[in-house]
Amino acid sequence: MAATEASRPESVVGPMGLPLTLASLPPRDTKRWIAHRKAELVAAVDGGLLTIEEVCERYGIELEEFVSWQRGVERLGMRGLWVTHSQKHRDMFERRQRY
């Protein structure tokens, strides 16, 4: 279900505790996704500023990738979005699956 303009909040609380608006989101042509930018998009979806579908379309992100960002935030906060941290846990999981 897509958020309508009438039901969409003007701002939500961002990952740093500051207001986050549509205008303050990362630019649409963002290619380098550092942890705080990922966290901003997760906060935007969680707060109803954008839907998951809108984020994926707006930024050209695969649904699975965005869902992994949400899981990372749920589990470890912004640290869950660090690539090296995520890769470390993914590698550990894959090693466990082999045995």
C-alpha positions in Angstrom: 0.0 0.0 0.0 1.6 3.3 -1.1 1.6 6.3 1.2 -0.6 9.1 -0.1 0.5 12.7 0.1 -2.2 13.3 2.7 -1.1 10.5 5.0 2.7 11.0 4.5 4.4 12.9 7.4 6.4 16.0 6.6 9.3 14.7 8.5 10.5 11.7 10.6 13.2 11.3 13.1 16.4 10.3 11.3 19.1 8.0 12.6 21.0 10.9 14.2 17.9 12.1 16.0 17.4 15.0 13.6 14.3 15.6 11.4 14.5 13.9 8.1 12.4 15.2 5.2 12.0 14.2 1.5 14.2 17.1 0.6 16.9 16.0 3.1 17.1 12.4 1.8 20.2 11.4 -0.1 20.2 12.5 -3.8 18.4 10.2 -6.2 21.7 9.5 -8.1 23.5 8.3 -5.0 25.8 5.4 -5.8 28.0 5.1 -2.7 25.8 3.8 0.2 27.6 4.5 3.4 26.0 3.5 6.7 24.3 6.7 7.6 22.7 7.1 4.2 21.3 3.6 4.4 20.0 4.3 7.9 18.3 7.5 6.6 16.4 5.4 4.1 15.5 2.8 6.6 14.2 5.6 9.0 12.3 7.2 6.1 10.5 3.9 5.4 9.9 3.1 9.1 8.4 6.5 9.7 6.2 6.5 6.6 8.1 9.2 4.6 8.5 6.7 1.7 7.4 3.1 1.0 9.9 0.4 0.4 8.8 0.3 -3.2 9.4 4.1 -3.5 12.9 3.8 -2.1 13.8 0.9 -4.4 12.5 2.7 -7.5 13.9 6.1 -6.5 17.4 4.8 -5.8 17.6 1.8 -8.1 18.0 -0.5 -5.1 17.0 -4.2 -5.2 14.3 -5.1 -2.6 16.5 -7.8 -1.1 19.3 -5.3 -0.5 17.0 -2.8 1.2 15.5 -5.6 3.4 19.1 -6.5 4.4 19.6 -2.9 5.5 16.4 -3.1 7.6 17.6 -6.3 9.2 21.0 -4.8 9.9 19.4 -1.8 11.7 17.0 -4.0 13.6 19.9 -6.3 14.8 22.7 -3.9 15.5 21.6 -0.3 14.7 23.8 1.7 12.4 26.7 -0.8 13.0 24.6 -3.4 11.2 25.0 -1.4 8.0 28.8 -1.3 8.0 29.8 -3.4 4.9 32.8 -5.0 6.7 30.6 -5.9 9.6 27.9 -7.4 7.4 30.4 -9.3 5.4 32.1 -10.7 8.5 28.7 -12.0 9.7 27.8 -13.3 6.3 31.1 -15.2 6.0 30.6 -16.6 9.5 27.1 -17.8 8.6 28.4 -19.4 5.4 31.2 -21.2 7.2 28.6 -22.6 9.7 26.4 -23.8 6.9 29.3 -26.0 5.5 29.7 -28.0 8.7 
